[in-house]
Each structure stands twice: as C-alpha cells, then as structure tokens.
Amino acid sequence: MKAKKTELQVEFKEGRGYSRNDWDDVSDNPEWTEEDLKKARPFAEVFPELAESIRRSRGRPAVEQPKRQISLRLDPDVIDAFKATGKGWQGRINEALRKAAKLR
C-alpha cells in the first residue's frame, strides 16, 4: 500500500484537533529555510530530561511474565457467551483455559 502524501494546509479547518485560536497563534510562523533545517537538532538532544520522562511514562509497566498474543479459532457461540458477561471476557476465557489445563 502506498503512503498517502500529506497536504500542506493553508487555511483553518474545523475538527482537526486544534481550535481557531491555536491556528491563529502559529499562522505567522515563517517557513524553514535550508539553513534552519541544517541547524535543527533532535528533540531528545535539546530537551534530554523531558524526552526521558516521556519515554519512561509510555505504556504499561513491564511484568515478569507478560501474556503472549496468539491467534485462536473459537466457535462463535463460545465467544458470544463470554462477551455477554461484559468487560474482561478475554481474561475469563484465560481463566477457563487455566482450569481446564489444571494450572490452578
């Protein structure tokens, strides 16, 4: 699949995650020149503490024995029955399998 080329947006459009005020605040920023691009440095180099705090705070904390994702074919009525029990249905399938395998 070919990546979609990003269009240069020159006018404010609603519903893009920023307000008219945000657009107006940055609309007078000049375009970067070749010299500006040559002087640019990576975010992590300019703000190392902030970059590290962002890196540390992303995602779930590591666990000793993480669960592994697999592909498993189940009958639709089995899936529907577990889904009907509400949120956490995948964990309940895991518990049922642990019981069947006599792991608890």
PEMOFEN-V208498 format. One record per residue. N is the residue number from 1. RES is the residue in three letters. PSI is psi in radians with two decimals (999 if undefined). Layout:
n res psi
N RES PSI
N RES PSI
//
This chain:
n res psi
1 MET 2.34
2 LYS 2.36
3 ALA 2.44
4 LYS 2.30
5 LYS 2.33
6 THR 2.30
7 GLU 2.50
8 LEU 2.12
9 GLN 2.13
10 VAL -0.15
11 GLU 2.63
12 PHE 2.38
13 LYS 2.32
14 GLU 2.71
15 GLY 0.46
16 ARG 0.16
17 GLY 0.10
18 TYR 2.76
19 SER 3.02
20 ARG -0.70
21 ASN -0.73
22 ASP -0.82
23 TRP -0.81
24 ASP -0.61
25 ASP -0.55
26 VAL -0.03
27 SER -0.31
28 ASP 0.18
29 ASN 2.29
30 PRO 2.71
31 GLU 2.59
32 TRP 2.45
33 THR 3.00
34 GLU -0.67
35 GLU -0.72
36 ASP -0.79
37 LEU -0.66
38 LYS -0.59
39 LYS -0.29
40 ALA 2.50
41 ARG 2.69
42 PRO 2.55
43 PHE -0.81
44 ALA -0.46
45 GLU -0.64
46 VAL -0.67
47 PHE 1.20
48 PRO -0.69
49 GLU -0.78
50 LEU -0.74
51 ALA -0.72
52 GLU -0.69
53 SER -0.60
54 ILE -0.78
55 ARG -0.72
56 ARG -0.57
57 SER 0.06
58 ARG 2.39
59 GLY -3.12
60 ARG 2.71
61 PRO 2.59
62 ALA 2.49
63 VAL 2.73
64 GLU -0.78
65 GLN 1.48
66 PRO 2.61
67 LYS 2.63
68 ARG 2.45
69 GLN 2.31
70 ILE 3.00
71 SER 2.26
72 LEU 2.26
73 ARG 2.16
74 LEU 2.70
75 ASP 2.49
76 PRO -0.65
77 ASP -0.52
78 VAL -0.83
79 ILE -0.81
80 ASP -0.69
81 ALA -0.75
82 PHE -0.72
83 LYS -0.61
84 ALA -0.30
85 THR -0.05
86 GLY -2.95
87 LYS 2.46
88 GLY 0.21
89 TRP -0.57
90 GLN -0.66
91 GLY -0.63
92 ARG -0.60
93 ILE -0.74
94 ASN -0.78
95 GLU -0.71
96 ALA -0.70
97 LEU -0.67
98 ARG -0.75
99 LYS -0.84
100 ALA -0.58
101 ALA 0.05
102 LYS 0.83
103 LEU -0.09
104 ARG 999
//
